[in-house]
Amino acid sequence: MSIGNSPEDERPFEDVSEEARPSIGRALQQARIAAGLTVDDVSTATRVRIGIVHAIEADDFAPCGGDVYARGHIRTLAKYVHLDPAPLLEQYDAERGGSPAPTPAAPLFEAERIRPERRGPNWTAAMVAAIVAVIGFVGFTLFKGETEDGSKAPVAEGAKPSDGKTASPSADAPRPTDPKPDPTESAIAAAPRDKVTVQVSATDGRSWISAKDHNGRLLFDGLLKQGQSKTFQDSSKINLVLGDAGAIQLYVNGKKIDDDFQPGAVERLTYTKGDPQAG
């Protein structure tokens, strides 16, 4: 009977020494690479600074600022690269002689997050607010309409209180009337019998007229405005063209012509010493 060691006793011992276990930084680095992530990706997602990520993967925990902050960073990085943080934290504590004393949560949170850049006061906004306040005060003072003794200040220089009536410049002033020709005008009544006398009056509007003597000489050619009159004489004949005959009243040799001229009608007329009997 053999007294030596059994085959089971002769099996080589498994190497469970600390040297066979990868370091904390190495484990985190390998897990990050296996997940296809860069240090920038990890820093952006976890809000742990790039320099601290690099230092932890190199097993340099000094930039973390203490054991509590280092353990917090290890936990955050391990969860992001899909590692169980508990073994890594136990390894960290074993290498440093036990768990650290608890630290308030606020400093830990401040250490783990990226602190925003501190900005100075916004002087532009402050100046704008001050200007608006001054303008508002001045406007309120101007439109308040009262003096210190309680009496109302004048609304505007030179303004007078209104009595509710609005003056109209044309309310009391008489409207000008258009002069109308007098049928009994002496020039018509005393028309000489040895000549033809024609008076043209624009009584109902304005009209363009043309007048010529018996030789075809032009006596007048132009616009006769409402209220205006023209008188023409010739030894034997006056030729007329009326642009708007409805606006014209004619007197031939001292007598009124009662022809019913239509508004807008153009009339060509000829008068002699024996008219108004022929036209």
CORBEL-V664039 format. One record per backbone hydrogen bond with DSSP energy under -1.0 kcal/mol. CO is the residue of the C=O (numbers start at 1). NH is the residue of the N-H. If there is no record, write none. Layout:
[[CO NH] [CO NH]]
This chain:
[[6 10] [14 16] [17 20] [23 27] [24 28] [25 29] [26 30] [27 31] [28 32] [29 33] [30 34] [31 35] [32 37] [33 36] [38 42] [39 43] [40 44] [41 45] [42 46] [43 47] [49 53] [50 54] [51 55] [52 56] [53 57] [55 60] [56 59] [61 64] [62 65] [66 70] [67 71] [68 72] [69 73] [70 74] [71 75] [72 76] [73 77] [74 78] [75 79] [76 80] [77 81] [78 83] [85 89] [86 90] [87 91] [88 92] [89 93] [90 94] [91 95] [93 98] [104 108] [105 109] [106 110] [107 111] [108 112] [109 113] [121 123] [122 126] [123 127] [124 128] [125 129] [126 130] [127 131] [128 132] [129 133] [130 134] [131 135] [132 136] [133 137] [134 138] [135 139] [136 140] [137 141] [138 142] [139 143] [145 153] [147 150] [151 147] [156 159] [168 171] [182 185] [185 189] [186 190] [188 191] [196 234] [197 253] [198 232] [199 251] [200 230] [201 203] [201 249] [202 227] [207 224] [208 243] [209 222] [210 241] [211 219] [211 220] [212 239] [213 216] [217 213] [220 211] [222 209] [224 207] [225 228] [228 202] [230 200] [232 198] [234 196] [238 271] [239 212] [240 269] [241 210] [242 267] [244 247] [245 248] [247 203] [247 204] [249 201] [250 257] [251 199] [252 255] [255 252] [259 261] [262 246] [262 265] [265 245] [267 242] [269 240] [271 238] [272 275] [279 270]]
